[in-house]
């Protein structure tokens, strides 16, 4: 259940949580015309810090541009807003959700007179697939639903409407007793989960689908690529046939929500030893060391949030 906080940022000012409302005939309600982000603020050893805030702000702006939505705030202003909304809600760790949407105006498909509204909320949120999943992994299936095909909906945009496809993937998986689903692209190759990028390990090498396989350019995905290079683990961006999932040594999901979550089985076929493998563990350990402030932040990935008292609980 969503935990309400005190304030939400809206078009440059902070408003009460309960005042963040839209009309039922707002363009986004009928047509899914929104773009959004998911960002984590971590309770680091030096206090709360937002993980890769500028990169998320840039992707939000990029997503909007693809859909011809002009965000009336700069990357720097959006990053500052993330810090402000965490500070005002006095959270040491949380999930941040910026949303840019087409507001109330015309009700036709063509949004000629619909204002662009920008909201930013945050709330406490734990591990997306559960604490235990980070160690033991999760059971997943290959979805019967195909990921959005090229030149239908733009996969590079993190758009609200795109996630109708994600909902079908996730609901089908849950109905069949799986934690998550893996979608194939229009060519029948591995694409991604309903809300996560995927990495497949075979013979000491990490394979991950390219952006052309209808995958979102994940910020955590990029983080994994950087960490792997630091650890001298070879990574190849390449098309991945479905059957490689069944003979992989290790597989893991990545994402803001999922962080680094191992996969222990696909379609009831056990992956490797059936729990987190050694390469996944290395990647995962370095990832959490960075986001928790226990490893040097050499890439400047953490944006500190000042003004949150030590006595505040996460």
Phi and psi in degrees as GROMACS dihedral restraints (atoms count N, CA, C in turn):
[ dihedral_restraints ]
;  ai    aj    ak    al  type     phi  dphi    fc
    3     4     5     6     1   -63.4    20    10
    4     5     6     7     1   130.7    20    10
    6     7     8     9     1   -96.2    20    10
    7     8     9    10     1   112.1    20    10
    9    10    11    12     1   -65.1    20    10
   10    11    12    13     1   142.6    20    10
   12    13    14    15     1  -112.7    20    10
   13    14    15    16     1  -172.6    20    10
   15    16    17    18     1   -82.2    20    10
   16    17    18    19     1   -45.4    20    10
   18    19    20    21     1  -127.1    20    10
   19    20    21    22     1   151.0    20    10
   21    22    23    24     1  -127.6    20    10
   22    23    24    25     1   139.4    20    10
   24    25    26    27     1   -84.2    20    10
   25    26    27    28     1   127.9    20    10
   27    28    29    30     1  -137.8    20    10
   28    29    30    31     1   114.9    20    10
   30    31    32    33     1    49.4    20    10
   31    32    33    34     1    40.2    20    10
   33    34    35    36     1    96.7    20    10
   34    35    36    37     1    -0.7    20    10
   36    37    38    39     1  -137.0    20    10
   37    38    39    40     1   157.5    20    10
   39    40    41    42     1   -90.3    20    10
   40    41    42    43     1   129.3    20    10
   42    43    44    45     1  -124.3    20    10
   43    44    45    46     1   166.1    20    10
   45    46    47    48     1   -67.8    20    10
   46    47    48    49     1   146.7    20    10
   48    49    50    51     1   -50.1    20    10
   49    50    51    52     1   -47.3    20    10
   51    52    53    54     1   -72.8    20    10
   52    53    54    55     1   -10.5    20    10
   54    55    56    57     1   -92.4    20    10
   55    56    57    58     1    -2.6    20    10
   57    58    59    60     1   -84.1    20    10
   58    59    60    61     1    79.2    20    10
   60    61    62    63     1  -126.8    20    10
   61    62    63    64     1   153.0    20    10
   63    64    65    66     1  -128.6    20    10
   64    65    66    67     1   160.7    20    10
   66    67    68    69     1   -76.3    20    10
   67    68    69    70     1   149.7    20    10
   69    70    71    72     1   -62.5    20    10
   70    71    72    73     1   -24.4    20    10
   72    73    74    75     1   -96.4    20    10
   73    74    75    76     1    13.4    20    10
   75    76    77    78     1   -59.8    20    10
   76    77    78    79     1   141.4    20    10
   78    79    80    81     1   -52.0    20    10
   79    80    81    82     1   -39.7    20    10
   81    82    83    84     1   -63.2    20    10
   82    83    84    85     1   -29.9    20    10
   84    85    86    87     1   -68.1    20    10
   85    86    87    88     1   -42.8    20    10
   87    88    89    90     1   -79.0    20    10
   88    89    90    91     1   -33.8    20    10
   90    91    92    93     1  -122.0    20    10
   91    92    93    94     1     1.9    20    10
   93    94    95    96     1    65.2    20    10
   94    95    96    97     1    27.6    20    10
   96    97    98    99     1   -84.2    20    10
   97    98    99   100     1    75.0    20    10
   99   100   101   102     1  -144.2    20    10
  100   101   102   103     1   156.8    20    10
  102   103   104   105     1  -127.9    20    10
  103   104   105   106     1   152.9    20    10
  105   106   107   108     1  -152.3    20    10
  106   107   108   109     1   174.3    20    10
  108   109   110   111     1  -136.8    20    10
  109   110   111   112     1   158.6    20    10
  111   112   113   114     1  -126.8    20    10
  112   113   114   115     1   123.0    20    10
  114   115   116   117     1  -134.8    20    10
  115   116   117   118     1   143.3    20    10
  117   118   119   120     1  -108.6    20    10
  118   119   120   121     1   139.6    20    10
  120   121   122   123     1  -106.4    20    10
  121   122   123   124     1   125.6    20    10
  123   124   125   126     1  -105.3    20    10
  124   125   126   127     1   147.4    20    10
  126   127   128   129     1   -84.8    20    10
  127   128   129   130     1    88.7    20    10
  129   130   131   132     1   -84.6    20    10
  130   131   132   133     1   173.5    20    10
  132   133   134   135     1   -65.4    20    10
  133   134   135   136     1   -16.4    20    10
  135   136   137   138     1  -107.9    20    10
  136   137   138   139     1    11.2    20    10
  138   139   140   141     1   108.9    20    10
  139   140   141   142     1   177.5    20    10
  141   142   143   144     1   -63.1    20    10
  142   143   144   145     1   140.2    20    10
  144   145   146   147     1  -148.1    20    10
  145   146   147   148     1   139.2    20    10
  147   148   149   150     1   -90.0    20    10
  148   149   150   151     1   132.5    20    10
  150   151   152   153     1   -86.4    20    10
  151   152   153   154     1   117.2    20    10
  153   154   155   156     1    54.3    20    10
  154   155   156   157     1    48.8    20    10
  156   157   158   159     1   -59.4    20    10
  157   158   159   160     1   -48.2    20    10
  159   160   161   162     1   -62.2    20    10
  160   161   162   163     1   -37.3    20    10
  162   163   164   165     1   -65.3    20    10
  163   164   165   166     1   -38.1    20    10
  165   166   167   168     1   -67.8    20    10
  166   167   168   169     1   -39.3    20    10
  168   169   170   171     1   -63.3    20    10
  169   170   171   172     1   -40.4    20    10
  171   172   173   174     1   -64.5    20    10
  172   173   174   175     1   -43.0    20    10
  174   175   176   177     1   -65.0    20    10
  175   176   177   178     1   -35.4    20    10
  177   178   179   180     1   -60.9    20    10
  178   179   180   181     1   -45.7    20    10
  180   181   182   183     1   -65.0    20    10
  181   182   183   184     1   -41.9    20    10
  183   184   185   186     1   -62.9    20    10
  184   185   186   187     1   -44.2    20    10
  186   187   188   189     1   -59.3    20    10
  187   188   189   190     1   -42.7    20    10
  189   190   191   192     1   -66.7    20    10
  190   191   192   193     1   -39.7    20    10
  192   193   194   195     1   -61.9    20    10
  193   194   195   196     1   -40.3    20    10
  195   196   197   198     1   -58.8    20    10
  196   197   198   199     1   -36.1    20    10
  198   199   200   201     1   -94.4    20    10
  199   200   201   202     1    17.0    20    10
  201   202   203   204     1    58.9    20    10
  202   203   204   205     1    37.2    20    10
  204   205   206   207     1  -110.0    20    10
  205   206   207   208     1   120.7    20    10
  207   208   209   210     1   -91.9    20    10
  208   209   210   211     1   111.1    20    10
  210   211   212   213     1   -75.3    20    10
  211   212   213   214     1   122.6    20    10
  213   214   215   216     1   -81.8    20    10
  214   215   216   217     1    23.4    20    10
  216   217   218   219     1  -135.9    20    10
  217   218   219   220     1   144.7    20    10
  219   220   221   222     1   -79.1    20    10
  220   221   222   223     1   167.9    20    10
  222   223   224   225     1   -56.5    20    10
  223   224   225   226     1   -43.6    20    10
  225   226   227   228     1   -65.2    20    10
  226   227   228   229     1   -39.0    20    10
  228   229   230   231     1   -67.3    20    10
  229   230   231   232     1   -38.4    20    10
  231   232   233   234     1   -68.0    20    10
  232   233   234   235     1   -39.3    20    10
  234   235   236   237     1   -63.9    20    10
  235   236   237   238     1   -43.3    20    10
  237   238   239   240     1   -62.4    20    10
  238   239   240   241     1   -38.1    20    10
  240   241   242   243     1   -63.4    20    10
  241   242   243   244     1   -37.6    20    10
  243   244   245   246     1   -59.2    20    10
  244   245   246   247     1   -46.9    20    10
  246   247   248   249     1   -62.2    20    10
  247   248   249   250     1   -44.2    20    10
  249   250   251   252     1   -63.3    20    10
  250   251   252   253     1   -41.4    20    10
  252   253   254   255     1   -71.8    20    10
  253   254   255   256     1   -31.8    20    10
  255   256   257   258     1   -69.8    20    10
  256   257   258   259     1   -43.9    20    10
  258   259   260   261     1   -63.3    20    10
  259   260   261   262     1   -46.8    20    10
  261   262   263   264     1   -66.2    20    10
  262   263   264   265     1   -28.0    20    10
  264   265   266   267     1   -91.3    20    10
  265   266   267   268     1     0.7    20    10
  267   268   269   270     1    53.6    20    10
  268   269   270   271     1    52.5    20    10
  270   271   272   273     1  -111.4    20    10
  271   272   273   274     1   135.2    20    10
  273   274   275   276     1   -87.9    20    10
  274   275   276   277     1   -29.2    20    10
  276   277   278   279     1  -144.2    20    10
  277   278   279   280     1   143.9    20    10
  279   280   281   282     1  -170.6    20    10
  280   281   282   283     1   174.6    20    10
  282   283   284   285     1  -108.3    20    10
  283   284   285   286     1   135.4    20    10
  285   286   287   288     1  -113.5    20    10
  286   287   288   289     1   132.8    20    10
  288   289   290   291     1  -125.7    20    10
  289   290   291   292     1    95.1    20    10
  291   292   293   294     1   -80.4    20    10
  292   293   294   295     1   140.4    20    10
  294   295   296   297     1  -135.4    20    10
  295   296   297   298     1   130.7    20    10
  297   298   299   300     1  -115.2    20    10
  298   299   300   301     1   126.1    20    10
  300   301   302   303     1  -139.0    20    10
  301   302   303   304     1   159.2    20    10
  303   304   305   306     1   -85.7    20    10
  304   305   306   307     1   125.0    20    10
  306   307   308   309     1   -91.5    20    10
  307   308   309   310     1  -156.0    20    10
  309   310   311   312     1   -77.0    20    10
  310   311   312   313     1   128.4    20    10
  312   313   314   315     1   179.0    20    10
  313   314   315   316     1  -116.9    20    10
  315   316   317   318     1   -68.1    20    10
  316   317   318   319     1   149.7    20    10
  318   319   320   321     1  -107.9    20    10
  319   320   321   322     1     4.3    20    10
  321   322   323   324     1   -82.9    20    10
  322   323   324   325     1   171.9    20    10
  324   325   326   327     1   -62.7    20    10
  325   326   327   328     1   -39.9    20    10
  327   328   329   330     1   -75.5    20    10
  328   329   330   331     1   115.0    20    10
  330   331   332   333     1   -86.7    20    10
  331   332   333   334     1    68.7    20    10
  333   334   335   336     1   -71.2    20    10
  334   335   336   337     1   -34.7    20    10
  336   337   338   339     1  -129.0    20    10
  337   338   339   340     1    39.0    20    10
  339   340   341   342     1  -108.0    20    10
  340   341   342   343     1   119.5    20    10
  342   343   344   345     1   -68.2    20    10
  343   344   345   346     1   154.6    20    10
  345   346   347   348     1   -92.1    20    10
  346   347   348   349     1   119.4    20    10
  348   349   350   351     1  -107.1    20    10
  349   350   351   352     1   139.6    20    10
  351   352   353   354     1  -123.5    20    10
  352   353   354   355     1   122.6    20    10
  354   355   356   357     1  -121.0    20    10
  355   356   357   358     1   156.1    20    10
  357   358   359   360     1  -148.5    20    10
  358   359   360   361     1   119.9    20    10
  360   361   362   363     1  -122.0    20    10
  361   362   363   364     1   163.6    20    10
  363   364   365   366     1  -148.8    20    10
  364   365   366   367     1   152.7    20    10
  366   367   368   369     1  -159.6    20    10
  367   368   369   370     1   163.3    20    10
  369   370   371   372     1   -73.2    20    10
  370   371   372   373     1   136.6    20    10
  372   373   374   375     1  -155.0    20    10
  373   374   375   376     1   129.3    20    10
  375   376   377   378     1   -84.8    20    10
  376   377   378   379     1  -153.5    20    10
  378   379   380   381     1   -73.2    20    10
  379   380   381   382     1   129.0    20    10
  381   382   383   384     1   -59.5    20    10
  382   383   384   385     1   -45.8    20    10
  384   385   386   387     1  -106.3    20    10
  385   386   387   388     1    12.4    20    10
  387   388   389   390     1    98.9    20    10
  388   389   390   391     1   148.5    20    10
  390   391   392   393     1   -60.1    20    10
  391   392   393   394     1   -43.1    20    10
  393   394   395   396     1   -62.2    20    10
  394   395   396   397     1   -31.5    20    10
  396   397   398   399     1   -63.3    20    10
  397   398   399   400     1   -29.2    20    10
  399   400   401   402     1   -64.4    20    10
  400   401   402   403     1   -24.5    20    10
  402   403   404   405     1  -102.8    20    10
  403   404   405   406     1   -51.6    20    10
  405   406   407   408     1   -87.6    20    10
  406   407   408   409     1   -17.8    20    10
  408   409   410   411     1    86.0    20    10
  409   410   411   412     1   176.3    20    10
  411   412   413   414     1  -127.7    20    10
  412   413   414   415     1   157.6    20    10
  414   415   416   417     1   -96.2    20    10
  415   416   417   418     1   126.8    20    10
  417   418   419   420     1  -129.9    20    10
  418   419   420   421     1   169.6    20    10
  420   421   422   423     1  -131.7    20    10
  421   422   423   424     1   160.6    20    10
  423   424   425   426     1   -84.3    20    10
  424   425   426   427     1   123.9    20    10
  426   427   428   429     1   -73.7    20    10
  427   428   429   430     1   150.9    20    10
  429   430   431   432     1   -78.9    20    10
  430   431   432   433     1   -11.6    20    10
  432   433   434   435     1   -91.2    20    10
  433   434   435   436     1   127.3    20    10
  435   436   437   438     1   -82.1    20    10
  436   437   438   439     1   144.7    20    10
  438   439   440   441     1   -66.1    20    10
  439   440   441   442     1   155.0    20    10
  441   442   443   444     1   -53.3    20    10
  442   443   444   445     1   132.8    20    10
  444   445   446   447     1   -78.7    20    10
  445   446   447   448     1   155.1    20    10
  447   448   449   450     1   -56.0    20    10
  448   449   450   451     1   142.5    20    10
  450   451   452   453     1    64.4    20    10
  451   452   453   454     1    24.3    20    10
  453   454   455   456     1  -110.4    20    10
  454   455   456   457     1   -72.2    20    10
  456   457   458   459     1  -119.7    20    10
  457   458   459   460     1   139.8    20    10
  459   460   461   462     1   -73.9    20    10
  460   461   462   463     1   112.2    20    10
  462   463   464   465     1   -69.7    20    10
  463   464   465   466     1   -21.5    20    10
  465   466   467   468     1   -74.0    20    10
  466   467   468   469     1   -11.9    20    10
  468   469   470   471     1   -97.9    20    10
  469   470   471   472     1   130.1    20    10
  471   472   473   474     1   -85.9    20    10
  472   473   474   475     1    78.7    20    10
  474   475   476   477     1  -104.9    20    10
  475   476   477   478     1   145.2    20    10
  477   478   479   480     1   -57.2    20    10
  478   479   480   481     1   -45.0    20    10
  480   481   482   483     1   -61.0    20    10
  481   482   483   484     1   -31.9    20    10
  483   484   485   486     1   -60.7    20    10
  484   485   486   487     1   -27.8    20    10
  486   487   488   489     1   -81.3    20    10
  487   488   489   490     1    -0.4    20    10
  489   490   491   492     1   -64.1    20    10
  490   491   492   493     1   -39.2    20    10
  492   493   494   495     1   -62.3    20    10
  493   494   495   496     1   -42.8    20    10
  495   496   497   498     1   -62.8    20    10
  496   497   498   499     1   -39.0    20    10
  498   499   500   501     1   -62.3    20    10
  499   500   501   502     1   -41.9    20    10
  501   502   503   504     1   -62.0    20    10
  502   503   504   505     1   -41.5    20    10
  504   505   506   507     1   -63.9    20    10
  505   506   507   508     1   -46.4    20    10
  507   508   509   510     1   -71.6    20    10
  508   509   510   511     1   -40.0    20    10
  510   511   512   513     1   -66.9    20    10
  511   512   513   514     1   -40.9    20    10
  513   514   515   516     1   -62.3    20    10
  514   515   516   517     1   -43.4    20    10
  516   517   518   519     1   -61.3    20    10
  517   518   519   520     1   -46.6    20    10
  519   520   521   522     1   -63.4    20    10
  520   521   522   523     1   -39.9    20    10
  522   523   524   525     1   -63.3    20    10
  523   524   525   526     1   -26.6    20    10
  525   526   527   528     1  -101.6    20    10
  526   527   528   529     1    11.3    20    10
  528   529   530   531     1    85.4    20    10
  529   530   531   532     1    19.7    20    10
  531   532   533   534     1  -107.3    20    10
  532   533   534   535     1   155.0    20    10
  534   535   536   537     1   -76.1    20    10
  535   536   537   538     1   -27.5    20    10
  537   538   539   540     1  -162.9    20    10
  538   539   540   541     1   163.7    20    10
  540   541   542   543     1  -117.3    20    10
  541   542   543   544     1   150.6    20    10
  543   544   545   546     1  -110.0    20    10
  544   545   546   547     1   125.3    20    10
  546   547   548   549     1   -95.5    20    10
  547   548   549   550     1   145.9    20    10
  549   550   551   552     1   -94.0    20    10
  550   551   552   553     1   157.4    20    10
  552   553   554   555     1   -84.6    20    10
  553   554   555   556     1  -176.2    20    10
  555   556   557   558     1   -64.8    20    10
  556   557   558   559     1   -20.5    20    10
  558   559   560   561     1   -91.1    20    10
  559   560   561   562     1     0.2    20    10
  561   562   563   564     1    87.7    20    10
  562   563   564   565     1    10.2    20    10
  564   565   566   567     1   -98.5    20    10
  565   566   567   568     1   159.4    20    10
  567   568   569   570     1   -60.5    20    10
  568   569   570   571     1   132.2    20    10
  570   571   572   573     1  -110.2    20    10
  571   572   573   574     1   -79.1    20    10
  573   574   575   576     1  -167.6    20    10
  574   575   576   577     1   175.7    20    10
  576   577   578   579     1   -79.6    20    10
  577   578   579   580     1  -175.2    20    10
  579   580   581   582     1   -65.8    20    10
  580   581   582   583     1   -26.9    20    10
  582   583   584   585     1  -150.0    20    10
  583   584   585   586     1    25.9    20    10
  585   586   587   588     1  -142.8    20    10
  586   587   588   589     1   148.4    20    10
  588   589   590   591     1   -81.5    20    10
  589   590   591   592     1   163.3    20    10
  591   592   593   594     1  -129.9    20    10
  592   593   594   595     1   144.6    20    10
  594   595   596   597     1  -128.8    20    10
  595   596   597   598     1   132.5    20    10
  597   598   599   600     1  -117.7    20    10
  598   599   600   601     1   130.2    20    10
  600   601   602   603     1  -112.5    20    10
  601   602   603   604     1   129.2    20    10
  603   604   605   606     1  -144.6    20    10
  604   605   606   607     1   124.5    20    10
  606   607   608   609     1    54.4    20    10
  607   608   609   610     1    43.1    20    10
  609   610   611   612     1    79.1    20    10
  610   611   612   613     1     4.2    20    10
  612   613   614   615     1  -116.5    20    10
  613   614   615   616     1   138.0    20    10
  615   616   617   618     1   -94.4    20    10
  616   617   618   619     1   128.4    20    10
  618   619   620   621     1  -113.3    20    10
  619   620   621   622     1   140.8    20    10
  621   622   623   624     1  -145.7    20    10
  622   623   624   625     1   142.6    20    10
  624   625   626   627     1   -61.3    20    10
  625   626   627   628     1   144.8    20    10
  627   628   629   630     1   -75.2    20    10
  628   629   630   631     1   167.3    20    10
  630   631   632   633     1   -61.4    20    10
  631   632   633   634     1   -25.5    20    10
  633   634   635   636     1   -71.6    20    10
  634   635   636   637     1    -5.3    20    10
  636   637   638   639     1   -92.9    20    10
  637   638   639   640     1    31.5    20    10
  639   640   641   642     1    61.1    20    10
  640   641   642   643     1    40.1    20    10
  642   643   644   645     1  -106.4    20    10
  643   644   645   646     1   150.7    20    10
  645   646   647   648     1   -75.0    20    10
  646   647   648   649     1   137.3    20    10
  648   649   650   651     1   -72.7    20    10
  649   650   651   652     1    83.4    20    10
  651   652   653   654     1   -66.3    20    10
  652   653   654   655     1   139.8    20    10
  654   655   656   657     1   -68.8    20    10
  655   656   657   658     1   -40.7    20    10
  657   658   659   660     1   -68.4    20    10
  658   659   660   661     1   -35.5    20    10
  660   661   662   663     1   -56.0    20    10
  661   662   663   664     1   -48.1    20    10
  663   664   665   666     1   -61.9    20    10
  664   665   666   667     1   -36.9    20    10
  666   667   668   669     1   -62.4    20    10
  667   668   669   670     1   -43.5    20    10
  669   670   671   672     1   -62.0    20    10
  670   671   672   673     1   -42.5    20    10
  672   673   674   675     1   -60.2    20    10
  673   674   675   676     1   -40.1    20    10
  675   676   677   678     1   -68.9    20    10
  676   677   678   679     1   -44.2    20    10
  678   679   680   681     1   -63.4    20    10
  679   680   681   682     1   -42.8    20    10
  681   682   683   684     1   -60.5    20    10
  682   683   684   685     1   -41.1    20    10
  684   685   686   687     1   -62.9    20    10
  685   686   687   688     1   -40.8    20    10
  687   688   689   690     1   -62.1    20    10
  688   689   690   691     1   -36.6    20    10
  690   691   692   693     1   -89.1    20    10
  691   692   693   694     1     5.7    20    10
  693   694   695   696     1    59.7    20    10
  694   695   696   697     1    36.2    20    10
  696   697   698   699     1  -100.7    20    10
  697   698   699   700     1   119.3    20    10
  699   700   701   702     1   -65.1    20    10
  700   701   702   703     1   138.5    20    10
  702   703   704   705     1  -127.7    20    10
  703   704   705   706     1   135.5    20    10
  705   706   707   708     1  -126.8    20    10
  706   707   708   709     1   125.6    20    10
  708   709   710   711     1   -88.2    20    10
  709   710   711   712     1   112.5    20    10
  711   712   713   714     1  -155.1    20    10
  712   713   714   715     1   158.5    20    10
  714   715   716   717     1   -64.5    20    10
  715   716   717   718     1   142.4    20    10
  717   718   719   720     1  -124.4    20    10
  718   719   720   721     1   117.2    20    10
  720   721   722   723     1   -69.3    20    10
  721   722   723   724     1   149.5    20    10
  723   724   725   726     1   -53.3    20    10
  724   725   726   727     1   -42.6    20    10
  726   727   728   729     1   -66.7    20    10
  727   728   729   730     1   -18.3    20    10
  729   730   731   732     1   -66.3    20    10
  730   731   732   733     1   -25.4    20    10
  732   733   734   735     1   -60.8    20    10
  733   734   735   736     1   -33.2    20    10
  735   736   737   738     1   -80.1    20    10
  736   737   738   739     1   -20.5    20    10
  738   739   740   741     1  -116.0    20    10
  739   740   741   742     1    13.3    20    10
  741   742   743   744     1   -69.5    20    10
  742   743   744   745     1   152.9    20    10
  744   745   746   747     1   -78.8    20    10
  745   746   747   748     1   -36.6    20    10
  747   748   749   750     1  -151.9    20    10
  748   749   750   751     1   153.3    20    10
  750   751   752   753     1  -142.7    20    10
  751   752   753   754     1   143.2    20    10
  753   754   755   756     1  -146.4    20    10
  754   755   756   757     1   153.6    20    10
  756   757   758   759     1   -91.7    20    10
  757   758   759   760     1   154.5    20    10
  759   760   761   762     1  -136.4    20    10
  760   761   762   763     1   150.4    20    10
  762   763   764   765     1   169.5    20    10
  763   764   765   766     1   164.6    20    10
  765   766   767   768     1   -58.4    20    10
  766   767   768   769     1   -44.1    20    10
  768   769   770   771     1   -76.1    20    10
  769   770   771   772     1   -49.8    20    10
  771   772   773   774     1   -76.5    20    10
  772   773   774   775     1   -19.1    20    10
  774   775   776   777     1    56.6    20    10
  775   776   777   778     1  -112.0    20    10
  777   778   779   780     1  -127.1    20    10
  778   779   780   781     1   100.0    20    10
  780   781   782   783     1  -115.5    20    10
  781   782   783   784     1   120.0    20    10
  783   784   785   786     1   -68.5    20    10
  784   785   786   787     1   154.2    20    10
  786   787   788   789     1  -112.1    20    10
  787   788   789   790     1   123.4    20    10
  789   790   791   792     1   -97.9    20    10
  790   791   792   793     1   -18.7    20    10
  792   793   794   795     1  -155.5    20    10
  793   794   795   796     1   150.3    20    10
  795   796   797   798     1  -127.7    20    10
  796   797   798   799     1   120.8    20    10
  798   799   800   801     1    54.6    20    10
  799   800   801   802     1    40.0    20    10
  801   802   803   804     1    68.5    20    10
  802   803   804   805     1     9.2    20    10
  804   805   806   807     1   -97.0    20    10
  805   806   807   808     1   121.9    20    10
  807   808   809   810     1   -67.0    20    10
  808   809   810   811     1   135.1    20    10
  810   811   812   813     1   -91.5    20    10
  811   812   813   814     1   119.7    20    10
  813   814   815   816     1    52.6    20    10
  814   815   816   817     1  -126.3    20    10
  816   817   818   819     1   -80.6    20    10
  817   818   819   820     1    -3.0    20    10
  819   820   821   822     1    85.1    20    10
  820   821   822   823     1    16.6    20    10
  822   823   824   825     1  -156.6    20    10
  823   824   825   826     1  -178.1    20    10
  825   826   827   828     1   -54.9    20    10
  826   827   828   829     1   128.3    20    10
  828   829   830   831     1   -90.6    20    10
  829   830   831   832     1   172.8    20    10
  831   832   833   834     1   -65.7    20    10
  832   833   834   835     1   -38.3    20    10
  834   835   836   837     1   -72.2    20    10
  835   836   837   838     1   -42.3    20    10
  837   838   839   840     1   -57.7    20    10
  838   839   840   841     1   -42.5    20    10
  840   841   842   843     1   -63.9    20    10
  841   842   843   844     1   -39.7    20    10
  843   844   845   846     1   -63.1    20    10
  844   845   846   847     1   -46.7    20    10
  846   847   848   849     1   -62.2    20    10
  847   848   849   850     1   -46.7    20    10
  849   850   851   852     1   -62.2    20    10
  850   851   852   853     1   -44.7    20    10
  852   853   854   855     1   -62.7    20    10
  853   854   855   856     1   -43.7    20    10
  855   856   857   858     1   -67.2    20    10
  856   857   858   859     1   -39.6    20    10
  858   859   860   861     1   -58.0    20    10
  859   860   861   862     1   -51.7    20    10
  861   862   863   864     1   -69.0    20    10
  862   863   864   865     1   -31.7    20    10
  864   865   866   867     1   -62.7    20    10
  865   866   867   868     1   -37.9    20    10
  867   868   869   870     1   -71.0    20    10
  868   869   870   871     1   -50.3    20    10
  870   871   872   873     1   -70.1    20    10
  871   872   873   874     1   -21.9    20    10
  873   874   875   876     1   -92.6    20    10
  874   875   876   877     1     2.3    20    10
  876   877   878   879     1    76.6    20    10
  877   878   879   880     1    16.3    20    10
  879   880   881   882     1   -94.2    20    10
  880   881   882   883     1    -8.4    20    10
  882   883   884   885     1  -125.1    20    10
  883   884   885   886     1   148.8    20    10
  885   886   887   888     1   -54.3    20    10
  886   887   888   889     1   131.3    20    10
  888   889   890   891     1   -89.3    20    10
  889   890   891   892     1    68.2    20    10
  891   892   893   894     1   -71.0    20    10
  892   893   894   895     1   -17.4    20    10
  894   895   896   897     1  -100.7    20    10
  895   896   897   898     1     2.9    20    10
  897   898   899   900     1    65.3    20    10
  898   899   900   901     1    39.9    20    10
  900   901   902   903     1   -81.2    20    10
  901   902   903   904     1   -16.3    20    10
  903   904   905   906     1  -104.6    20    10
  904   905   906   907     1   125.8    20    10
  906   907   908   909     1  -104.4    20    10
  907   908   909   910     1   109.8    20    10
  909   910   911   912     1   -68.4    20    10
  910   911   912   913     1   148.3    20    10
  912   913   914   915     1  -114.0    20    10
  913   914   915   916     1   112.2    20    10
  915   916   917   918     1   -93.2    20    10
  916   917   918   919     1   161.8    20    10
  918   919   920   921     1    89.2    20    10
  919   920   921   922     1     9.4    20    10
  921   922   923   924     1  -102.2    20    10
  922   923   924   925     1   114.4    20    10
  924   925   926   927     1   -60.3    20    10
  925   926   927   928     1   149.7    20    10
  927   928   929   930     1   -62.1    20    10
  928   929   930   931     1   -26.5    20    10
  930   931   932   933     1   -74.9    20    10
  931   932   933   934     1   -14.1    20    10
  933   934   935   936     1   -72.3    20    10
  934   935   936   937     1   134.7    20    10
  936   937   938   939     1   -85.9    20    10
  937   938   939   940     1   155.5    20    10
